């Protein structure tokens, strides 16, 4: 039998933070404010508009200016989401290797479909992905297990034959709630103050090159390579 390896998208498979940060800084320049350094915005890239507007403009969702700013941010991001976004080094080779081993892979992201698809297509990830689940595919987003359960069901795998990889605590929480082991992608967009050791992930990868070594021991025994 085979197995399914599911990945978060932003900060795990793809380095999308440059385009997200550019859209956030666009909100500042619209207001006559200087752009923030990329390093200030990268740690909150996985939080989407909520995190980026908090850092870029000091806006929280209960502020009356938040929703108009969010809509403008989403428009600006959609217009430039494929300018600088790339797969992390080593990810393309990893996905090819997964398929060569007779395993399947897919994507489960909280980014909504209309923002996800253009980037996924741009990065040529649609041809071989077994499943794509976005933030609006199911009623609930991560950390709820629904997106991961839906992905496993759509791809035709029992949850005990799945592994999930993500760079945010909610990824690990969603995986465990769905009955899947989890790998923490420590190279992703977690904030500098995040203590990844408290996430209770079964394994951790400090670079994309470490992903397979972290994933393989968590796969069902019948698909692991013999020692």
Phi, psi and omega per residue, in radians:
X1 nan 2.760 -3.132
X2 -1.684 -3.006 3.082
X3 -2.558 2.848 -3.082
X4 -2.112 2.174 3.079
X5 -1.864 2.051 -3.106
X6 -1.815 2.460 -3.093
X7 -2.179 2.448 2.807
X8 -1.131 2.851 -3.067
X9 -1.755 -1.250 -3.096
X10 -1.157 2.143 3.090
X11 1.484 -0.030 3.136
X12 -2.135 -1.074 3.028
X13 -1.552 -0.757 -2.996
X14 -2.093 2.467 3.056
X15 -1.602 1.525 -3.083
X16 -1.725 -0.052 -3.056
X17 -1.035 -0.639 -3.133
X18 -1.011 -0.728 3.137
X19 -1.300 -0.604 3.066
X20 -1.147 -0.759 3.129
X21 -1.130 -0.664 3.126
X22 -1.110 -0.697 3.111
X23 -1.164 -0.649 3.098
X24 -1.151 -0.768 3.126
X25 -1.168 -0.470 3.081
X26 -1.071 -0.581 3.107
X27 -1.174 -0.567 3.100
X28 -1.255 -0.796 -3.121
X29 -1.138 -0.542 3.072
X30 -1.085 -0.428 -3.110
X31 -1.813 0.203 3.118
X32 1.296 0.393 -3.123
X33 -1.810 2.589 3.126
X34 -1.238 2.636 3.110
X35 -1.148 2.549 3.065
X36 -1.471 2.664 3.045
X37 -1.067 2.515 3.119
X38 -0.936 -0.654 -3.093
X39 -1.087 -0.433 3.116
X40 -1.328 -0.474 -3.026
X41 -1.725 -0.484 -3.082
X42 -0.973 -0.767 -3.072
X43 -1.081 -0.331 -3.124
X44 -1.900 0.220 -3.106
X45 -1.043 -0.666 -3.135
X46 -1.202 -0.259 -3.134
X47 -1.504 -0.048 3.093
X48 1.142 -2.643 -3.069
X49 -1.007 -0.667 -3.084
X50 -1.029 -0.858 -3.112
X51 -1.292 -0.716 -3.076
X52 -1.203 -0.684 3.118
X53 -1.272 -0.499 3.057
X54 -1.121 -0.766 -3.123
X55 -1.346 -0.741 -3.053
X56 -1.286 -0.681 -3.025
X57 -2.152 -0.078 -3.080
X58 1.212 0.433 -3.096
X59 -1.732 2.335 3.013
X60 -1.910 2.793 -3.050
X61 -1.001 -0.405 -3.128
X62 -1.501 -0.015 3.123
X63 -1.405 2.428 -3.115
X64 -1.073 -0.415 3.130
X65 -1.533 -0.091 -3.029
X66 -1.151 -0.877 -3.036
X67 -1.120 -0.770 3.050
X68 -1.052 -0.686 3.113
X69 -1.154 -0.673 3.122
X70 -1.114 -0.763 3.131
X71 -1.096 -0.729 3.111
X72 -1.165 -0.710 3.088
X73 -1.027 -0.797 -3.116
X74 -1.124 -0.651 3.087
X75 -1.132 -0.799 -3.132
X76 -1.138 -0.690 -3.138
X77 -1.174 -0.756 3.139
X78 -1.048 -0.604 -3.122
X79 -1.274 -0.346 -3.074
X80 -2.356 0.476 -3.002
X81 -1.321 -0.219 -3.127
X82 -1.992 0.222 -3.089
X83 -1.230 -0.784 -3.058
X84 -2.221 -0.021 -3.120
X85 -1.265 2.314 -3.100
X86 -2.464 2.778 2.946
X87 -1.164 2.508 3.032
X88 -1.074 2.561 3.111
X89 -0.951 2.293 3.128
X90 1.646 -0.269 -3.094
X91 -1.216 -0.766 -3.137
X92 -1.032 -0.750 3.113
X93 -1.129 -0.670 3.115
X94 -1.084 -0.806 -3.121
X95 -1.128 -0.671 3.064
X96 -1.103 -0.707 -3.122
X97 -1.167 -0.672 3.101
X98 -1.038 -0.808 3.128
X99 -1.156 -0.667 3.133
X100 -1.109 -0.466 3.115
X101 -1.474 0.025 3.138
X102 1.432 0.283 3.127
X103 -1.785 2.897 3.134
X104 -2.007 2.729 3.069
X105 -2.399 2.725 3.115
X106 -2.670 3.114 -3.061
X107 -2.158 2.324 3.008
X108 -2.270 1.955 -3.053
X109 -2.258 2.699 3.012
X110 -1.510 -0.109 3.085
X111 -1.228 2.372 -3.072
X112 -1.199 2.806 -2.975
X113 -1.025 -0.812 -3.017
X114 -1.207 -0.319 3.044
X115 -1.628 -0.448 -3.107
X116 -1.378 -0.829 -2.984
X117 -0.997 -0.780 -3.138
X118 -1.026 -0.652 -3.126
X119 -1.302 -0.749 3.125
X120 -1.048 -0.738 3.106
X121 -1.183 -0.737 3.131
X122 -1.026 -0.633 -3.125
X123 -1.556 0.101 3.077
X124 1.033 0.792 -3.132
X125 -1.768 -0.065 -3.047
X126 -1.416 -0.446 -3.022
X127 -1.169 -0.677 -2.990
X128 -2.000 -0.022 3.119
X129 -1.265 2.321 3.133
X130 -1.314 -0.465 -3.101
X131 -2.844 2.596 3.042
X132 -2.304 2.056 3.106
X133 -2.074 2.180 -3.097
X134 -1.889 3.086 -3.043
X135 -1.131 -0.355 3.116
X136 -1.921 0.221 3.120
X137 -1.284 -0.711 3.124
X138 -1.995 2.975 -3.098
X139 -1.134 -0.556 -3.094
X140 -2.057 2.636 3.045
X141 -1.827 2.917 3.040
X142 -1.025 2.444 0.369
X143 -1.518 0.091 3.047
X144 -1.115 2.517 -3.113
X145 -1.308 -0.188 -3.026
X146 -0.911 -0.795 -3.129
X147 -1.082 -0.674 -3.138
X148 -1.261 -0.685 3.089
X149 -1.115 -0.695 3.101
X150 -1.122 -0.745 -3.141
X151 -1.077 -0.800 3.131
X152 -1.078 -0.778 -3.127
X153 -1.119 -0.789 -3.123
X154 -1.124 -0.640 -3.127
X155 -1.462 -0.205 3.076
X156 1.503 0.602 -3.117
X157 -2.181 2.479 2.968
X158 -1.228 2.627 -3.071
X159 -1.117 -0.444 3.134
X160 -1.371 0.055 3.039
X161 -1.996 0.363 -3.117
X162 -2.138 2.633 2.997
X163 -2.285 2.469 3.104
X164 -2.065 2.444 -3.128
X165 -2.128 2.237 3.135
X166 -2.729 2.877 -3.045
X167 -1.935 0.295 -3.109
X168 -2.382 2.623 3.137
X169 -0.964 -0.663 -3.114
X170 -1.142 -0.427 3.052
X171 -1.155 -0.763 3.140
X172 -1.181 -0.725 3.119
X173 -1.091 -0.743 3.128
X174 -1.124 -0.748 3.133
X175 -1.054 -0.844 -3.116
X176 -1.140 -0.662 3.102
X177 -1.144 -0.482 3.119
X178 -1.562 -0.024 -3.140
X179 1.399 0.495 -3.134
X180 -2.031 2.500 2.965
X181 -1.223 2.730 -3.029
X182 -2.293 2.539 3.028
X183 -1.984 2.235 3.088
X184 -1.545 2.170 3.110
X185 -1.563 1.625 -3.021
X186 -1.255 -0.206 3.113
X187 -1.475 -0.055 -3.023
X188 -1.411 -2.558 -2.951
X189 -1.725 0.363 3.082
X190 -1.092 2.525 -3.112
X191 -1.177 2.790 -3.090
X192 -1.078 -0.491 -3.112
X193 -1.559 -0.007 -3.136
X194 -1.250 2.313 3.046
X195 -1.790 1.658 -3.016
X196 -1.129 -0.354 -3.129
X197 -1.219 -0.275 3.138
X198 -1.547 -0.047 -3.071
X199 -1.351 -0.300 -3.120
X200 1.144 0.505 3.016
X201 -1.218 2.603 -3.140
X202 -1.248 -0.411 3.135
X203 -2.695 2.876 -3.116
X204 -2.415 2.439 3.065
X205 -2.085 2.090 -3.120
X206 -1.411 -0.358 3.084
X207 -2.473 2.814 3.068
X208 -1.030 -0.528 3.136
X209 -1.144 -0.320 3.138
X210 -1.606 -0.046 -3.025
X211 -1.072 -0.853 -3.062
X212 -1.093 -0.718 3.122
X213 -1.095 -0.515 3.100
X214 -1.388 -0.623 -3.074
X215 -1.332 -0.799 -2.944
X216 -0.967 -0.775 -3.133
X217 -1.111 -0.295 -3.113
X218 -1.600 -0.130 3.139
X219 -1.313 2.751 3.044
X220 -0.948 2.528 -3.015
X221 -1.044 -0.498 -3.069
X222 -1.340 -0.126 3.112
X223 -2.023 -0.006 3.087
X224 -1.307 2.619 3.069
X225 -1.246 2.445 3.093
X226 -1.097 2.505 -3.126
X227 -1.178 nan nan
